[in-house]
Amino acid sequence: MNLSYDIWEMLTGIVIFLLGANFLEEGVRFLAGRPFKLFLKKQTSNKLKAIGSGAIVTSVLQSSSVVNLMVLAFVGAGIIQMENALGIMLGTNLGTTVSNWLVATLGFNFNIEMIAYPITAIAGMTMLLSNKEGRLNHWSRLLFGFAFLFVGLTFIKSGMQDLIKETDFAQLNEQPAIIFLLIGLLITTLVQSSSATVAIVLSALYVDAISLLSATAIVLGAEIGTTLKLILAAAKGSAVKKRVALGNVLFNTINVLLLFIVLGPVNRLITDVIGIKDNLIALVLFQTLLNVVGIILFYPLLRPFGRFLEKRFISDEDETLFIHKVKVTDTDPAIAALEKETAYLLYHTAAFALEAFNKKVTFPDQVKITRSFASKKLMEKYDYIKHQHGEIYNYIAALQRQVNDKEITIRLLQLIDAARNTMYAAKNIKDAWPDIEQLSKSSKDQKYNYYLLTGERVTSFFEKIIPLVFEIKTKNLFEKITVIYKFIQENYKQMLAELHREDLHKNLTELEFSTIINFNREIFTCEKSVAFAVKGLLLTGEEAAHFDELPGFIR
């Protein structure tokens, strides 16, 4: 048989295997996604539970990457502590071996395609004909994915068997183990699935293309390669996400290097002492032992290792801008820092809102937007704003426990109100983003022109209100904010009038008109929230109360 055909057959098998894993993951995630997330959240009260939950969820989902990405999100939201997140990741490494045990025991010792082909055909047809949002479709997707794993394995085996007949692998097996480790790292980096790498290695072992020692070295490389997806997911995320990704990389790399040093003795332990003569079983047992050793090694170190990671990626750009520099016990400096932090939360929200409309705001010279924030994508900016808001809230809560002065307490309540309303404004823009995208790309002039008009309105609003934030100590702030308050009212009425123009209304469907109505309301609510935020930040308690009593404001 032609050599190139054999290689293409193997590559086809790898792609089918990866597609199967993807379909399986999608099916399970839909059918039990929320319960698994809740399970992970609840089972992190201690390190042992965290490891167990990571292993269980990964063994069912059959994707350590999916579980690790869940963990990344939970840690970023402050739901899971660092040491327990690391425990879950140790568990995922063990859980991912379950599919390899299935492949090793069922995929080679039985004529598995006799079962896999009918399941693929029936489940695939059901998936195509059923409602895409229904449970039947997702059950079919799950079964299709599971069967596709073995269909892919059949192609890999067949290609490998033909390849071995036409290629002399004797010289390859003479290469040092480090070469095979790098091969495993490269393959897993490319296919982004350690299970696919192990399936390839099992096929090579099955036809005696490589030795068990070489195969175990490839598995070691795969353990490092599988961390890439998490690194990419955390690369532009918050500091805490980077720490989790670093922890995962260090876990796997240290564990692999330690096992690599004793690779020969461990192989002899499995084949001679334990007495495993089947190379396929020996390989997956090696992978299981690798991860069990990792758990035993790192379990006692999770807390100090977590503290070590907490000290990484600390910089002014990753954390808050001002409040992290001042202790809450220093009340007056703390309030000053809090006011500046809240002001910058407003600046960030203004930049986020205007970027959504492809606009820019000219900040006063004193405002220094960090490079870290400026370089983020639109929705990454929103995540940054959420993180900053959370830090402000926690800081105020800590500060409230330190003070008994009534005047300071009132001021802190104002700042809570300012931060909360700023966050509401950012959320309004996030919720309006699908409509902004739709209107900005519309082929209908009425919709596109309404997008342009709204962009000008939002720009004009922020150009009026942002300079006020630096006027905390100046007079007539109440009057200036009241003018902006009236500007928002007039703008809203004007935009409503624009909506009900006959030539605009008659050229839009009911759905399109409803979309624009809701979009207009989101923008108005954003501006209203910003006005209330500035009120809380700049006005005295008495002035703020008077502002709330102004007539005619649509709440």
N, C-alpha and C positions, 0 to 999 in steps of 0.2 A: 504494500500500500504506500501511496505517496506520503513523504515525510510532512510536507506542508499541510496535507489533509488531516493528518493525525493531530498536529498542533491546533488547527482550526477546530477540530472536533473537541479537543480539550478546552479550548477557550469558550466554545459554545456551551459546554457543560458548566464551566465556571459562571458564565452569565446567567444560565438557567437556575443554577444553585442560588445565586445572589437574588434573582427575581423571586424565587421561592421563599427565601428568608424575608424579603420585603413584604410579600403578600401575607405571609404568616404573621409578621409583626403588625401589619395594618389591621388584620382581622382580630387579633387578640387585643390590640390597643383599643379598638372600638367596643368590643364586647365586654371588656373588663378594665378599660383604661382608668376610669375614676375610682373604682374599688381598689385598684393597685396603688394609685396615688395616695388614697386615704390610708391604705395598709402601711405604706412606707412612712407616712407622717406619724402614724400611731405607734409604730414599732421602733421608735428611735429614743425611747426613754433611757436605754443603756446601750453600751457598746456591743454586747453579745446579741441583743435583739436586733440591732442595726445590721450586724453581719448576717444573721439568719434571714432577715427580711430581704436583704440584697440578693442572697442566694436563691430564695424562693421565687421572688418576682422575676429574676433573670431566667431561671430555669423554665418558667412558664412563657414569658415574653420572647425568650430566645434571642435577646439582643442586649448585651451589656451596655452598648452605646446609648440605647433608649433610656435605660435605667439611670445611667450616669448623667445624661442630659436632664432627666427629671430632678436628680439630686442637685445639679448645678442651679436649676431654677429655684428649688426649695431653699438652698443656702443663700442665693442672691436675695430672696424675699425675707430672709431671717427666720424661716420656719424650722430649719434643722441646724443644730450646732456643728461646728467644724469637725470635732472628733467623731461624732456619730455619722456625719456624711462620709468620712474616711472609712468608717466601719462598713457602711453600705457598699462602698466601692470594693472593699476586700471580699464581701459576699458575692458581688456580681462576677468577680473573676472565677469563683468556684461554680456559680450557677451556670455560667456559659459552657461548662464542660458536659452538661446533660445532653445537649444535641450531638456532641461528638461521641458520647457513649452509644446513642441511638444509631448513628451512622456506622460506627465500628461493629456493632453487634448485629444490626439488621441489614445494613447496606451492602455487605460483602458476603455474608454467610447464607443469604436466602436470595431467591430469584425475585427480588423486591419489585422489579419493574412490572411483574404480573399483577401486582396490587396498585402500584403507583400510576400506571397508565390509565386504567379505568377511573380511578379517583380524579385524576387530572381532567379527563374528558367530561365526566359528569359534573364535577364541581365547577369547572370552567364554563360549561354551558349554562349551568344554573346562575352563575355569577353574571353572565352576559344578559340573561333574560329577566332576572329579578330586579326589583326596585333597588337602586344604588344606595339608598339610605336605610333600607330595611335590614333586620337582623339576619334574614335568610341569605342575603347577599354577603354579609360579613362572615357568616358561618361558612359559606361556600369559598370565600376568599381565604379563610383560615385553612380549610381542607386542601384547596388548590395549592396554597403555598407549601403545606407540609408534603404533599405528593411531589411537587415540583423540586423540592430538595433532592429527592431520590431519583427523579428523572435526570436532573443535572449531574448527580453522582454517577449515573449509568453512562452518560456521555464522557465524563472525566475518566472513568475506569476503562472504557473502550478505547479512548484516545491514548491513554497511558499504556495499555496492553500492546497496541499496534506500534507505539513509539519505541517501546523497549525492544521490539524485534529488529528495528532498523537503526538503533543507536547503541553505542557502547558506553555504558555508564560506569565502567570500571575505574576509569581515570577520575571521574567526578567524585567517587567515594573516597579517593585518596586525598582529597582536599582537606585542610584543617577544619575543625568544627566551627571556628569563627566565621568561615565563609558561608556555611549553612545558616548560621544565626543571622547574618546580614541578608541572605536570600529570604529568610522568613520575614524579616523586617521590611524588605522591599516589597514582597508580594502583598503583605497585609496593608502596607501604606497605600498601595495601588488599588486593591479591591475593597479596603475598609471593612474587612470581615475576617476575624481570626478563625471563625468556623469554616469559611471557604478555604482558607489556607490549610487548616487541618484536614479538610476533605481531600485536597490535592495531595497532601503528604500521605494520607492513608491509602490513596490510590497508588502512589508511587511505591509504598511499602508492600502493597498487595501483590504487585508484579515484580517485587524484588529489584526495583530500579535503584533504591538507596538503602543504606543500612539503618538499623534502629538508632544508632548513635547520631547519624546525620539527621534523621527525622526529628529526634528530640531537640537538636540544636535549632532546627527550623521553627519548631513550636516555641522555643525561647524567644526567637526573633519576633514571632507573631504577637507574643504578649506585650512587647514594647510597641510594635506597629499599631496595635489597636487603640493606643492612647491618642493618636493624631486627631481623631474626630472631636474629642473633648478639648484638645488644645485649640483647634480652630474655632470651636463654639465660644471659648472663653477669651480668645485673643483680644477682642475689642469690648469685652464686658467689663463689669466692675472689678475692683481689686479682689473682692471675696471670691468671685468666680475664677479668677486667675490662680488664687491660692488652692482652690479645690483641684483644678486641672494639674497644677504643679504637684500636689500630693499624689494624684493618680500616677503621674509619670515617675515620680520618685519611688513609689511602692513597687511598680512593675519593674523598673530598671534595676533597683537594688536586689530585688528577689531573683531576677533573671541572672544577674552577675554572680550572685552567691551560688546558684544552682549550676551555672556554667563552669565554675571552678571545680565542682565535684561531679561533673556530667558523667564521666566514665564510671566511677563508683556507684552512682545512682542507677545507671543502666544495669550494672551487674547485680545490684540489690533486687531490681525488678525481675530480671531473667533467671538469676541463679539462686538467690536466697528465697524470694517469694515464689519463684518457679513458674512465672508466666512465659509460655513458649510461643503464644500467638502474638506476633509483632504488633498487630492492630490494637489488641487489648493492652499490650505493654505501653503503646504510645499514649493512649487516652488515660491510662493509669498514671503515667509520668506527668501528664498535664494536670491531673487531679492532685497528685502529690505536690506538684509545684505550687499550686494555689493554697493547699492546706498548710504547707510550710510557711507561705507568706502570711497566712492568718495567725499561725502560732508565733511567728517572729514579730509581727507588728502589733498584735493585740495589746500587749502590755505597754506599748509605746504610743498608743493613739493619742493620749492626752498631751504628753510633751511634744509629740510630733505636730499636733494641732496648734500648740502654742508657738512652735517654730514657724509654721506657715502663716500664723497671724501677723508675724513681723515682716513678712515679705510683701512686696508691691505697695509699700506705704509711701505716699507722696501727696503733696498738697493738691495735685490735680486729680488724684484718684479719690481722695476723701473730701470732706467739707473744706470750705475755703477759709473760714475764720473760727468757727466755734470749737474745732478740735484743738486750737492753740490756747484756749482759755479754760481754766478749771471753773466748775460751777460754784465753787466756794468763794470765788472772787466776784461778788454779785454785780457790781457796777460795770467792770470790764466785760463780764459775761453777757450782760444785756446789750452793751454796745456791739459786741461781736455778733450777737443774735440778730440785731437790727440790720447789720451789714449782710449777714448770711441770707436773711429774708429778702433783702433788696436784690441780691444776686439771684435768688430763686425767681424773682419777678423778671429780671433781665433774661435769664435762661428761657423762661416761658415766652417772653416776647420774641426772642430769636427763634424758638421752636414754632410759634404761631406764624411768623412771617415767612419762615422757610417753607412752610406748608403751601404758601401762596407764591413761592419762588420770589420772595421779596427780602430785603435786608433793612434793618433798622440802624440808624446812626446813633450810637451810644455816646454819652458825654465822655470827654477825655479821661475822666477819673475811672471809668469802668474798664476793667481789664478782663475780658472773657478769655478763659484759659484755652490753650491750644487743644487740650484733651477734649473739652466740650465742643469746640468749633469743628474738630475733625470727625466727630461722630455722625453717623447717618441719622436721618430724621427720627425714626422710632427708637434709635439708641439714645438720642437726646431726651426723648420722653422717659426712658428708663432711668437716665441720669437724674432728671427732675424728680422722679418718684423716690429715688434713693436719697437725694438731698432733702426732700420734704420729710422723709422718715427720720433722718438724722436730726433735723430741726425739732421735730416733735419729741424725740427722745431726750434731747438736750433741755427743752423747756420743762418736760416732766421731771427731770433730775434737778433743775433749778428751782422748781416750785417746792420741792421737798426741803430746800435750804432756806427759804425766806418766809417771814411772818408779816412783813410790811404790807399793808393793804394797798398802797399806791403801786408798789412793785408787782403785786399779784394781779391788779387790774391791767398793768402794762403787759404782763405775760399773756393774759387772756386775749388782749388785742393782737399780740404777735401770733398766737395760735390761730386766731381768726384770719389774719393776713396770710399765713402760710397755707391754711386750709383752702381759702378762696383762690389762691394762686394755683394750687393743685387742681381745683375744680376747672379752672380756665384751661390748663394744659389738657385735662381729660376731655373737655369739650372739643378741642382741636383734634385730638386723637380720634374721637368718635365721628367727627365730621370729615376725617381724611378720605374715606371711600367716596363720599360725595364730591369732595374737592377734586379727586382724581378723575371721577366721571365727568364732571363739568368742564374741567380743563382740557379734556380730550374729546369733547363732544363735537360732532360735525354740524350741530344746530347752532346757528349764530346766537339765538336767544339764550341758550344755556351757557355758551362760551362767554358771551358778553356779560352775563350775570356773574360768572366767576371773576372776570376782570374787575367789574364794579365792586364786588365784595373784597377783592384783594386791595384795591385802592382805599376802601373804607377802613379795613383793618390796619393798613399802614398809617393812615391819617390818625387813627385812634392811638396807636402806640407812640407815634411821634409827639402827640400832645401829652400823654401821661407819663412816659418814661423820664423826661427831664425833671418832673416833680419829685421823683424819689430822692434826689439829692438835696431837696429843699426842706429837710426835716427841721432845721433851725430857723427857717425864714417865716415871715408873716404872710397872712392872706391865703394860707394853704386851703382853708375851708372853702373860700370863694372860688379858688382855682379848681378844686376837685368838683365843686358844684357845677361849674361851667362844663366840665367833662361829663358829668352826670347828665346834664341837659343835652350835650352832644350825642351821647349814646341813645337817649330817647328819640331825638330828632332823626338820627340815622336809622333807627329801627322803623320808625313811621315811614320814612322815605323809601326804605327798601321794601316794606309791605306795599306801599303805593306802586312801586315799580313792578312788583309781582302781579298786581291786579290790572295792569295795563292791558287793554283788549288785544293788541297785536302780539303781546307776549303770551297771554293766556291761551288764545285760540290755536297757537302753533305747538302747544305742548299736550302730551297725553295726560290723563289724570294721574298716572303713576309718576311721571316726570314732574308735574306741578307739585304733587305731594312731597317728593324728594326735595325740591327747592324750598318749600315751606319749612320742612324740618331742618334743612341745612341753615336757613336764615335764623332759625331759633337757636341753633347751636352756637352760631357766631355771636348773636346777641347775648346769650348766656355767658359766653366766654368774656365778652367786654364787661358785662355786669359784674362778673366775679373778680376781674382785675380791678375794677373801680372799688369794690368792697375791700379787696386786699390792700390797695393803696390807702384807703380810709383807715384800716386797722394799723398800718405801718406808720402813717404820718400824723394823724390827728390825735388830739388829747381825748381822754375818755368822755368828757362832756361834749366835745365837738362831734365825736363819733356817734354818740347817742342822738344828737340833733340831726345828723346826716341821715340816720335810719328813719327819722320821722318825716323826711321830705316827701311831699305828695307826688303821686303820679308814676312812681317807679314800678315797672312791671316785674314782679318777683317770681 
